[in-house]
Amino acid sequence: MTTVQLSVIVPAYQGASTLPLALEALRRSDLPRESWELIVVDDMSTDGTSAVARAWADQVERVEPGPRGPAHARNSGAALARGHVLVFVDADVLVHANTLRRFRDLFAREPDVVAAFGAYDEDPAHGAFLSQYRNLLHRYVHVQDAGDAETFWAGCGAVRRSAFVGVGGFDAEQFPRPQIEDIELGYRLRDRGGRIILDPRIQGQHLKRWTIGNIVRTDLLDRGIPWVRLLIRRKRSSHRRGGTLNVRPLEKIKTVLLGLGVVILAIGALGAGSTWLLWGGFLVLTVALLCLPLYGWFARLRGWGFAVRVIPLNLLYYLISGTSVVVAWTMEALPRVRSTSAGPGDPS
C-alpha cells in the first residue's frame, strides 16, 4: 500500500448539515485515495456530527469536554495524523477535485515551503447578496496577495507536519473559539524562517451564509481587534516582520481617511457647518475612488449593479477596521498606563 502523504483534518462543530457535502467533495479528489487519510474532529457537537463523519472518515475524534474551538480540534487531528503534510479544511468548504493534488505537488516542488493555502472560488454556494459579496471579497484579497505570505489560512491550507510540531501547533489556549488562530500560527512559522505560499489556484467553495450581524461581529471581535493586538505585541517584541493580507500601506491609508471623514461628517451634522460636511464627504469619496479596482473586479464577475451595492459594505469594512485599531490600542495601552502610574513601589 502507498505510504500516506497527506493527512486531511476537518474540524467540525454542529456540522451535520454541511459536513457531508465537504466530505463528499474530498471523496471526489483526483488524488488517489491511498495517498491521503481523512481525520474528522468533532468538537462535542450535539447534532450527530460524529455519526455523519464515521461514514466517510478514516478516523473520527470527539473532543470531550467541549467545545474547545477549532484550534484545539485541529491540534487533536494533527496528533493522530500519519501524513508528512497536514491539510486543514473547514467543514463548510467544498474543495475542488484538484485541491489535494495541488497541495501535494506544491510541497514536492518547493522543499523550502513549510505551509501553503488557497482561496475561495468565484462561485459561493449561498446566492444571497451579502454571502456573495463576503466570500468573493475573501477571494479578491487572496488573489491580490498571491505568492509569498506572512500569515496562514486554515480554511483550506496545509502545513508540513515537522514544521507544525516544531512551533507547537495552533495556540488553543489563546484562541478557544474561532478567531485568528491560523494567522498567529503563520507568524510563528515565518519567525522560524519558514516560507509560506498563497496560491489562489488551490480553491474551495464556501457554504457559509453571511448576515450584517455576523460580518460586523467577525470583522470587529474575531479578526480586527485580536489581529491588531497581536501586531502591537509583535512590534514590542523582536519580531519585526511586516504583514500582508489587508494591512498593506494603502489599506492603512484608506482606513485613516475614512475614519477622519466619518468624524468630520459627524461634526458637521452636529452644527459645525456645511464646510465640515463637504470635507467629510470628500474624504469618504476619496476612499471609494481608491477602491475602484475592487469595484471593477466585482463588476466583471457580477455586473455593475452588484458592484454599486458593494460600495457601502466596503466602506463599512474600513470603518470597522479603524474601530478595531482604536479599541485594540486602548486595550493594550490601559494596563501599561496603570502599571506606570502605580509606580514600582506602589501596590498593583
N, C-alpha and C positions, 0 to 999 in steps of 0.2 A: 504493500500500500504506500502511496506517495506521502512523504512527510508533510505534515500540516505546515503551511507557510504563513497563513493569516488566521487570526482569531477575531471573529466579528462579535462585538459586545454591544448588546442592546439593553440599555436601562429602561425600565418601564414602571410607570405608576398610574394606576387606573387606566390601563392601556388596552382593555379588551376590545374596544371599538376600532382602534387604528392599528394595533399590533398585527392582526392577521394580514392586513394589506402590506405592512412594512416587511413582514417575514416572507410573504409571497413574492414581493419584489426581489428580495435577496435570493430566493429559490430560483428565480429566473436568470440569475447571474450567468454570464458566459464563461466564467472561470470554473474549471472542473471542481465538482463538489468535494472530492477527496483532498483538495489542496487548501481548504479552509473549513474551520469549525464555527459553529454558531452557539453563542452563550447569551441567554436572556437572564437578566437580573430583575426580579420583581420586588419593588421597594414597598413590600407589605400592602399590596393593593387589596381592595375588598370587592372587586368586580369580576373575579375569575381570571385575572391576567395570567397567573401561573398555569392554569389548565389550558388556556389558549396556547401558551408558549410551548408546552410539552409536546404538542402535535407537530412542532417544527424544529425545535432546538436540539442540539446535541447535549446541552446541559442547561438546567434551569436552577438558578439560585434564588432563594427567597430571603429577603432581609427581615430579620426579626430580632428585637423590636424595631419598629419603624413607623412611618417613613423617615429615612435619613438623608434623602436628597440624591441627585444624580451623581455627584462627585463620589460619594461612598459606594453607590451601586456600581459605577464604572471600576472603581478600585477592586471591588469584590469580584467582578468578572475577570479583571486582569490577573487576579491571584489564581484563577482556575485555568488560565489560558496556556496553550501549548505552542502557539504560533510565535514566529520571530517578529511579526508585526501585529500590533493591536489596532483593529479598525473599529472606531466608535460610530454607531449610527443611532440616531434618536428614534423612538418608537412611532413618531408621526412623520417620518421621512421615507419616501419610496426611492431607493437607489435605482439608477439606470442599470441596464444589463451589463454595461462595461465598467461600472464603477470599481468593483473589486479588482478587476484585471488592470485597470489604470493605476490603482494604488500599488499593486504588485510590481508592475513594470517600472513605475517611478522609483521605488525603493531599490530595485535591482539596477537601474540605470544610474542612480545618484547615490553612491555609497556614503557621501558626507551628509545626506539629508536624514535628520532624526525624526521629523514629523512633516505631515502634509495634510492639507484639507482642500475641500472643493467649494461648491456653491449650490444654492437652489437653482433650479432650471427656470425657463421662461414660461412655464405652464403651471402656476399654482393651482392646487386642486379645488380650493374654495373659490367660487365665482363672484362673491360679493366684492364691491369696490375696495373696501378697506383691506381685505385679505389680499387681493391682487396687488394693491399698492405696496403693502408692507413687505410681502415676500419678494416682489420684484425689486424693491429698494435694496433689500439684502443682496440680491444678485448683482445689482449695479455697483454697489460698494466693493464687492469681491472682484468683479471684472476690472474695475479701475485700479485695484491694488494687486493684481496678479503678479506672481513672481516671488521673490524673497520676502518673507513676512517676519514680523516681530512677535506676533501672537499666534494663538491656535483657536480652532473652532471644532467642537466635539459633536456637532450635529451630523457631520459627515467628514470625519477626519481620522488620521491614522498616525501612530507613533511606534517607533522601534521599541520593542519590549525592554531591551537593555537600557535605553535612554529613559524610558518611563520609570523603570525601577531605580535608576540612578538618581533621579530627582525626587523620589518618594511618591510618585503618582499625584493625583488630584488632592488638593488641600480640603478634605472633607470637614475638618473642624471649623475652618474659617468660612466655609460655604456649605451650610447644612441644607440649603434649598437652592433651586436653580438661579444662579447669578452669573458671575464672571469667572467661575472656576476653571474654565478652559483657557481664557485669556491669561489668567495668572500662571497656569501651567506652562503656557507658551513662553512667557517671560523667563521662567526658571530654566527651561530647555535652552533658550538663547543665551542666558547668562553663563551656561556651561560650555558655550562655544558651538552648540548645535545649530544646524541650518534647517529652517522651516520654509516650505514651499506652499504657496497658494495657487492652485491650478483649477480655474473655473470650468475646465473641460470635464472635471470629475463632478458629477451632478446628482442631485436628488430632487424629487418633487415634494414640496411641503404640504401637509394636510391641514395645518392649523388655521382656525378661523379667528381673525383679529377683530377687536372692537376698539373704540376710542379709549375705553377704560383700561383694557389690558395693554394697549400701546403706551399710554401715559405711565401706568404702573411699571411696566417693563423698562422703559427708557429712563425713568427717573430713579426708581428704587432698586431695580435689579441689575441695571447696567451703568447708568450715568453716575450716580453718587459713588457706588463701590469702585468703579473704574478710576474716577478722579482721585479718590482717596488712595487707591493703590499707586497711582502715578506720583502723588505727593510723597508717599512713603519711600518709593524707589528713588526719587530725586534726593531725598535726605540721606539715602544710603550711598554706597559706592557705585551702584548700578546706574549708569547714565544713558543707557541706550534710549533712542527715541521711540516713537510709536507710530504705527501705521493704522489703517482702518479707522477713519473718522477723526483722527487727531492730527492731521496734516495742517501746516500753517494756514492754508486757505480756509479750512474748516473752522479754525480758531477765529479768523477774521470775520467770517460770516456770523459766528455766534456772538462776538462782541458787538458788531454793527447792529444786529437785530435786537440785542438787549438794550443798547443805547436808544435805538429807535422806539422801542416799546415804552421805555421810561420817559422819553421826551414827549411822545404822544400822550401819555398819561398826565404829564404836567400841563400840556396844552388843553386837554379835556377838562382839567380842574380849574381852568380860567386864566391860564398864563397868556393866552392869546393865540391868534392864528399862525404866527411865525413859528411857534413851537410845533404846532400841528403839521405845518409844511415840512419842517426839518425832520420830524419824526417819520412822516410818510416817505420822505426822500430816502432815509436810511433803510426803511423796510423794503422799498422798491429796489434799492441797490442790491440788497441780499437776494431778492427774487431774480434780478438780472444776472447775478453771479451764478445762479443755479440753472441758467438756460441750457447748458449741456445735459443736465439731468432731465429737464422737461422735454428736450428734444429726443432723448432716448426713450422716455415713456411714450412720446407721440409716435415714434417709429413702431413700437410694439402694440400700442392700444389706441392710437389716434389722438388728435389734439384735444378733443373733448375730455378724454381721460386725463391728459396731461394738465389741462387747466384746473381740473378738480384736485390735482395733486398739490398745487401751489400752497393753499392754506395749511395742509398737513405737513408739508415740508418746512414751512415757517414755524409751525408748532414744534417740530423736531429740534430746530435751533433754539427756540425759547426754552424747551426742556433741558437742552444741553447746557445753556447758560445758567439755568436754575440749579442744575446738578453741580456745576463748578462752585457757585456761591455756597450752597449747602455743604458740599464736601470740604471746602476750605474752612468754613466755620466750624464744622465738626472736628477737624484736625487741629485748628488753632486754639479752640477753647481750653482743652486740657493743658496745653503749653502755657497759655496765658495764666491760668490758675496756678500752675506749678511755679511760674516766675514770680507772680505776685505773692505767693506764700513765703518765698524765700527759703534758703537752705536750712535754716534753723527753726522754721515755723512748722506747726503741725499741718499735715495734709488734710 
